[in-house]
């Protein structure tokens, strides 16, 4: 028996967007319009145009990127799932189109973008977002994340995959997270094993290009930098805290130290209050590292063997350095969110540049959700999934007028929080919807 064919849908075309006054559109995820004030204020369309992304008269570059960003903001695993939304004219309006593009366009577009364009977009995005989210940024957590390739054996490097407990073909990505604002601010997936050692310095150059100065503090684990690269960071005057791999000789020497050599301290770290530790501090020398470096061996952090901290900052107390490094857990949380909510691992491409665009959009989507959380009283530390379930996944009606677009959200118990935030006060004229302003209303 023949299967019923799917009804033909409209083709995405910015020229066919219907902005007739009085038009009302029902949308089951009308809360996505909560992000438009930020995107309009930061000039997302100008950032995309300035980065040189490809586009056409039907789907200009800013609207192509907005359609891909929509999937990130709506908790969709793969670009193929855009079929769930490509008949929704309200989501098309969000992206400046009549409807969202089909999955073939969403998949193919990634192959048309290059690393230079991703880097230019990230520089523009971070520079625009910084005054609102991290105006006095000084500390950054750095980490690698391998994205497994699930297809046939490919010409990708093999990296250790924690979830599998073994090495496998994967695309290695690198992320940097600003500590205070908890925002991802850099990503790179166009990496090979040979490039890995120098990626932290590439982030330093990126941040210098954005702000005119180097980061003040960097936090990372032992696999991010080797000792020669660690020396380069030190020579630039950047403070760092990292951990050292536990060698047998080091552990034996520490075990031979008398109990009186271990000094007590009490530290506060996230979710574990007043942890009692003991530590030994000493200067050491490392092969490939120029000059002395500070080593702090610590027990009481939940490990059977001492944890070895390394830092080039000799003025702060060991307790302060340990607390600083404890904040690095935020990038692990951020990468966990990237995997579980922004579906960073749900990729099937063996082309790194294809993955690179997705990693860049993950940074932008993360910034959108961090901004939304910062505007909602009581939800400043809420995870994206919580914000999505309570605010973004809210049905409503979008009504178009001559000078504005009004989003009438259905009644939900958290609407008073949105009303108090008054996000539409920050709204500016949105170029991709006919320079109309945005306002919110509640049933």
BAGUBA-513429 format. One record per residue (C-alpha): residue in one letter; x negated, z, y negated. Coordinates in steps of 0.25 Angstrom, whole numbers, plus 2048, in hexadecimal, padded with zeros to 3 digits. Layout:
aa / px / pz / py
A / X / Z / Y
...
END
This chain:
aa / px / pz / py
X / 800 / 800 / 800
X / 7FB / 7FC / 7F2
X / 7F7 / 808 / 7E9
X / 7FE / 808 / 7DC
X / 7F5 / 803 / 7D1
X / 7F2 / 80B / 7C5
X / 7F9 / 808 / 7B8
X / 7F0 / 800 / 7AF
X / 7EB / 809 / 7A3
X / 7E6 / 806 / 796
X / 7D8 / 801 / 793
X / 7D0 / 80B / 78A
X / 7CF / 804 / 77C
X / 7CC / 80C / 76F
X / 7D4 / 800 / 768
X / 7E0 / 803 / 770
X / 7E1 / 812 / 76C
X / 7EF / 815 / 767
X / 7EF / 81E / 75B
X / 7FD / 81B / 756
X / 802 / 827 / 74E
X / 80D / 82F / 755
X / 807 / 82B / 763
X / 808 / 837 / 76D
X / 7FF / 838 / 779
X / 801 / 842 / 784
X / 7F4 / 847 / 78A
X / 7F1 / 851 / 796
X / 7E4 / 855 / 791
X / 7E6 / 855 / 782
X / 7DC / 861 / 780
X / 7D1 / 857 / 780
X / 7D4 / 854 / 772
X / 7CF / 861 / 76F
X / 7C1 / 85B / 76F
X / 7C4 / 850 / 765
X / 7C1 / 859 / 759
X / 7B3 / 85B / 75D
X / 7B0 / 84D / 761
X / 7B6 / 848 / 754
X / 7AE / 852 / 74C
X / 7A1 / 84F / 753
X / 7A3 / 840 / 751
X / 7A3 / 83C / 760
X / 7A5 / 82E / 75D
X / 79A / 82D / 754
X / 790 / 834 / 75D
X / 794 / 82A / 768
X / 792 / 81E / 75F
X / 785 / 823 / 75A
X / 780 / 825 / 768
X / 782 / 816 / 76B
X / 78C / 817 / 777
X / 792 / 809 / 77B
X / 7A1 / 806 / 778
X / 7AA / 7FB / 776
X / 7B6 / 7F7 / 76D
X / 7C0 / 7FD / 778
X / 7B8 / 809 / 77B
X / 7AE / 80D / 770
X / 7A3 / 816 / 773
X / 7A8 / 823 / 76E
X / 7B5 / 821 / 775
X / 7AE / 81E / 782
X / 7A6 / 82B / 781
X / 7B3 / 833 / 77D
X / 7BA / 82D / 78A
X / 7AF / 832 / 793
X / 7AE / 83F / 78B
X / 7BD / 841 / 78E
X / 7BB / 842 / 79D
X / 7B0 / 84D / 79B
X / 7BA / 855 / 792
X / 7C5 / 853 / 79C
X / 7BE / 859 / 7A8
X / 7BE / 84C / 7B0
X / 7B4 / 84A / 7BB
X / 7B1 / 83C / 7BB
X / 7B3 / 830 / 7B1
X / 7BB / 829 / 7BC
X / 7C5 / 834 / 7B9
X / 7C8 / 82E / 7AC
X / 7D4 / 827 / 7B3
X / 7DB / 834 / 7B1
X / 7DB / 833 / 7A2
X / 7DA / 824 / 79F
X / 7E9 / 823 / 79D
X / 7E9 / 82E / 793
X / 7EA / 829 / 785
X / 7E7 / 836 / 77F
X / 7DA / 837 / 785
X / 7D7 / 829 / 781
X / 7DB / 82E / 773
X / 7D1 / 839 / 774
X / 7C6 / 82F / 777
X / 7CB / 825 / 76D
X / 7D1 / 81B / 777
X / 7DE / 817 / 77C
X / 7DB / 81C / 789
X / 7CE / 821 / 790
X / 7C6 / 816 / 797
X / 7C6 / 814 / 7A6
X / 7BC / 81A / 7B0
X / 7B5 / 80D / 7B1
X / 7B1 / 80E / 7A2
X / 7AE / 81C / 7A2
X / 7A5 / 81A / 7AE
X / 79E / 80E / 7A8
X / 79C / 813 / 79A
X / 791 / 81D / 79F
X / 788 / 812 / 7A4
X / 788 / 80C / 796
X / 783 / 818 / 78F
X / 774 / 81C / 78E
X / 76C / 828 / 78C
X / 769 / 825 / 77E
X / 778 / 825 / 77B
X / 77A / 832 / 782
X / 76F / 839 / 77B
X / 774 / 834 / 76D
X / 782 / 839 / 770
X / 77C / 847 / 774
X / 774 / 848 / 768
X / 780 / 844 / 75F
X / 789 / 84D / 766
X / 780 / 85A / 766
X / 77D / 858 / 758
X / 78C / 857 / 754
X / 790 / 862 / 75D
X / 785 / 86C / 75A
X / 78A / 871 / 74D
X / 797 / 875 / 753
X / 792 / 87B / 761
X / 783 / 87F / 760
X / 77F / 87E / 751
X / 773 / 888 / 754
X / 76F / 883 / 762
X / 761 / 888 / 767
X / 762 / 88A / 776
X / 765 / 880 / 781
X / 766 / 881 / 790
X / 761 / 875 / 798
X / 764 / 871 / 7A6
X / 764 / 865 / 7AF
X / 770 / 861 / 7B8
X / 770 / 857 / 7C3
X / 77D / 84F / 7C5
X / 77E / 84A / 7D3
X / 780 / 83C / 7D7
X / 78A / 83A / 7E2
X / 789 / 82C / 7E5
X / 77F / 824 / 7EE
X / 770 / 827 / 7ED
X / 76C / 823 / 7E0
X / 75F / 822 / 7D8
X / 761 / 82F / 7D1
X / 757 / 83B / 7D2
X / 75A / 846 / 7DB
X / 75C / 854 / 7D5
X / 760 / 861 / 7DB
X / 770 / 862 / 7DA
X / 774 / 871 / 7DA
X / 781 / 86F / 7E0
X / 77C / 867 / 7EC
X / 770 / 870 / 7EE
X / 767 / 864 / 7EF
X / 761 / 858 / 7E8
X / 769 / 84C / 7E6
X / 76A / 83F / 7DD
X / 76F / 843 / 7D0
X / 76E / 841 / 7C1
X / 767 / 84C / 7BA
X / 76D / 850 / 7AD
X / 767 / 85A / 7A2
X / 770 / 862 / 799
X / 76D / 86B / 78D
X / 777 / 876 / 788
X / 776 / 87D / 77B
X / 777 / 88C / 77E
X / 77F / 892 / 773
X / 78A / 887 / 772
X / 78A / 885 / 781
X / 78A / 876 / 77F
X / 783 / 86B / 787
X / 77B / 863 / 77D
X / 773 / 859 / 785
X / 773 / 852 / 792
X / 76B / 847 / 799
X / 76E / 841 / 7A6
X / 764 / 835 / 7A5
X / 759 / 83D / 7AC
X / 750 / 83B / 7B7
X / 747 / 845 / 7BF
X / 73B / 840 / 7B6
X / 743 / 843 / 7A9
X / 747 / 851 / 7AD
X / 73B / 859 / 7A8
X / 73C / 853 / 79A
X / 74B / 855 / 798
X / 74B / 862 / 791
X / 741 / 85C / 786
X / 74B / 850 / 784
X / 756 / 85A / 781
X / 74C / 861 / 777
X / 74A / 853 / 770
X / 759 / 851 / 771
X / 75C / 85E / 76A
X / 751 / 85C / 760
X / 757 / 84E / 75C
X / 765 / 854 / 75A
X / 761 / 861 / 752
X / 753 / 85E / 74D
X / 74D / 86A / 755
X / 74A / 86E / 763
X / 752 / 878 / 76B
X / 74E / 886 / 769
X / 750 / 88B / 777
X / 751 / 884 / 784
X / 756 / 88A / 792
X / 754 / 884 / 79F
X / 751 / 886 / 7AD
X / 744 / 883 / 7B4
X / 748 / 875 / 7B9
X / 74A / 86F / 7AB
X / 73C / 86F / 7A6
X / 72E / 86F / 7AC
X / 723 / 877 / 7A6
X / 71D / 86B / 79E
X / 72A / 868 / 798
X / 72C / 877 / 795
X / 71F / 877 / 78E
X / 725 / 86B / 785
X / 731 / 874 / 781
X / 728 / 87F / 77E
X / 71F / 877 / 775
X / 72B / 872 / 76D
X / 72E / 881 / 769
X / 73B / 882 / 772
X / 73E / 88F / 778
X / 742 / 88F / 787
X / 747 / 898 / 792
X / 746 / 892 / 7A0
X / 744 / 898 / 7AE
X / 738 / 896 / 7B7
X / 738 / 893 / 7C6
X / 734 / 89F / 7CF
X / 727 / 89C / 7D6
X / 723 / 8A4 / 7E1
X / 716 / 8A9 / 7DA
X / 71E / 8AD / 7CE
X / 728 / 8B5 / 7D6
X / 71D / 8BC / 7DE
X / 716 / 8C0 / 7D1
X / 722 / 8C6 / 7CB
X / 725 / 8CD / 7D8
X / 718 / 8D4 / 7D7
X / 71A / 8D9 / 7C9
X / 71E / 8E8 / 7C8
X / 72C / 8EC / 7C5
X / 727 / 8F2 / 7B8
X / 724 / 8E4 / 7B3
X / 732 / 8E0 / 7B3
X / 739 / 8E3 / 7A6
X / 748 / 8E6 / 7A6
X / 753 / 8DF / 79D
X / 762 / 8DE / 79C
X / 767 / 8D0 / 798
X / 775 / 8CA / 795
X / 777 / 8BC / 79B
X / 785 / 8B5 / 79D
X / 78F / 8BB / 7A6
X / 784 / 8C6 / 7AB
X / 783 / 8D1 / 7A1
X / 778 / 8DB / 7A0
X / 76F / 8D5 / 7AB
X / 763 / 8DE / 7AE
X / 756 / 8D6 / 7B0
X / 747 / 8D9 / 7B2
X / 73D / 8CF / 7AD
X / 72E / 8CD / 7AC
X / 729 / 8C5 / 7A0
X / 71B / 8BE / 7A0
X / 715 / 8B1 / 79A
X / 711 / 8A6 / 7A4
X / 70B / 899 / 7A4
X / 711 / 88C / 7AA
X / 70B / 880 / 7AF
X / 70E / 875 / 7A5
X / 713 / 87E / 79A
X / 70A / 880 / 78E
X / 708 / 88F / 78A
X / 70E / 89C / 78F
X / 71C / 89E / 793
X / 725 / 8AA / 795
X / 72A / 8AE / 7A3
X / 734 / 8B8 / 7A5
X / 737 / 8BC / 7B4
X / 745 / 8C2 / 7B5
X / 74C / 8CA / 7C0
X / 75B / 8CE / 7C0
X / 761 / 8C0 / 7BD
X / 768 / 8BF / 7CA
X / 75C / 8B8 / 7D1
X / 754 / 8BE / 7DD
X / 747 / 8BA / 7D6
X / 743 / 8BB / 7C8
X / 747 / 8B0 / 7BE
X / 73B / 8AA / 7B6
X / 73E / 8A7 / 7A7
X / 735 / 89F / 79F
X / 735 / 89E / 790
X / 72C / 89A / 784
X / 732 / 8A4 / 77B
X / 72A / 8B1 / 77A
X / 732 / 8B9 / 770
X / 73F / 8BB / 776
X / 741 / 8C6 / 781
X / 742 / 8C2 / 78F
X / 751 / 8C8 / 78F
X / 754 / 8BE / 784
X / 74E / 8B2 / 78B
X / 755 / 8B5 / 798
X / 763 / 8B6 / 790
X / 75F / 8A9 / 789
X / 75D / 8A2 / 797
X / 76A / 8A8 / 79C
X / 771 / 89F / 792
X / 76C / 893 / 79A
X / 777 / 895 / 7A4
X / 780 / 88E / 79A
X / 77A / 881 / 79D
X / 77D / 883 / 7AC
X / 78B / 887 / 7A8
X / 78C / 87A / 79F
X / 787 / 871 / 7AA
X / 791 / 878 / 7B4
X / 79C / 874 / 7AA
X / 796 / 866 / 7A9
X / 798 / 865 / 7B8
X / 7A5 / 86C / 7BA
X / 7AD / 868 / 7AE
X / 7A6 / 85C / 7A8
X / 7A3 / 857 / 7B6
X / 794 / 853 / 7B3
X / 792 / 852 / 7C2
X / 79D / 848 / 7C5
X / 795 / 83C / 7C3
X / 791 / 831 / 7CD
X / 788 / 828 / 7C5
X / 779 / 826 / 7C9
X / 776 / 821 / 7BB
X / 771 / 82C / 7B2
X / 776 / 826 / 7A5
X / 784 / 826 / 7AA
X / 783 / 835 / 7AD
X / 77C / 837 / 79F
X / 788 / 833 / 798
X / 791 / 83D / 7A0
X / 787 / 848 / 79D
X / 787 / 845 / 78E
X / 796 / 846 / 78E
X / 795 / 853 / 796
X / 78D / 858 / 78A
X / 798 / 853 / 780
X / 7A4 / 859 / 788
X / 79D / 866 / 78A
X / 79B / 867 / 77A
X / 7AA / 863 / 779
X / 7AE / 86F / 781
X / 7A4 / 879 / 77B
X / 7AA / 875 / 76E
X / 7B8 / 877 / 772
X / 7B5 / 884 / 778
X / 7AE / 889 / 76B
X / 7BB / 886 / 764
X / 7C4 / 88D / 76D
X / 7C4 / 89C / 76B
X / 7C2 / 8A4 / 777
X / 7BD / 898 / 77F
X / 7AF / 896 / 779
X / 7A8 / 898 / 786
X / 7B3 / 891 / 78F
X / 7AE / 886 / 798
X / 7B3 / 878 / 797
X / 7BC / 878 / 7A3
X / 7C4 / 884 / 79D
X / 7C5 / 87D / 790
X / 7CA / 871 / 797
X / 7D5 / 878 / 79F
X / 7DA / 881 / 793
X / 7D9 / 877 / 787
X / 7D5 / 869 / 78A
X / 7DE / 867 / 796
X / 7EA / 868 / 78D
X / 7F5 / 85E / 78D
X / 7FB / 859 / 77F
X / 800 / 84E / 777
X / 7F7 / 846 / 76E
X / 7FE / 840 / 761
X / 7F8 / 836 / 758
X / 7FB / 836 / 749
X / 7F6 / 82E / 73D
X / 7EB / 837 / 73A
X / 7EA / 841 / 746
X / 7EB / 843 / 755
X / 7F3 / 84F / 759
X / 7F1 / 856 / 767
X / 7FC / 85E / 76B
X / 7F8 / 867 / 776
X / 802 / 86C / 780
X / 804 / 87B / 780
X / 7F9 / 883 / 788
X / 7F5 / 892 / 787
X / 7E8 / 88E / 781
X / 7ED / 886 / 775
X / 7EC / 892 / 76B
X / 7DD / 891 / 76D
X / 7DD / 883 / 76A
X / 7E6 / 885 / 75E
X / 7DD / 890 / 759
X / 7D1 / 887 / 75A
X / 7D7 / 87C / 751
X / 7CE / 871 / 756
X / 7D5 / 867 / 74E
X / 7D0 / 86D / 741
X / 7C2 / 868 / 745
X / 7C8 / 85A / 748
X / 7C3 / 84E / 740
X / 7C8 / 840 / 740
X / 7C6 / 83A / 74E
X / 7C0 / 82C / 74C
X / 7C4 / 827 / 75A
X / 7D3 / 82B / 759
X / 7D5 / 824 / 74B
X / 7CE / 82F / 743
X / 7DA / 838 / 745
X / 7D9 / 847 / 745
X / 7DC / 84F / 751
X / 7E5 / 85B / 751
X / 7EB / 864 / 75B
X / 7F9 / 86A / 75D
X / 7FE / 874 / 768
X / 80C / 875 / 76E
END
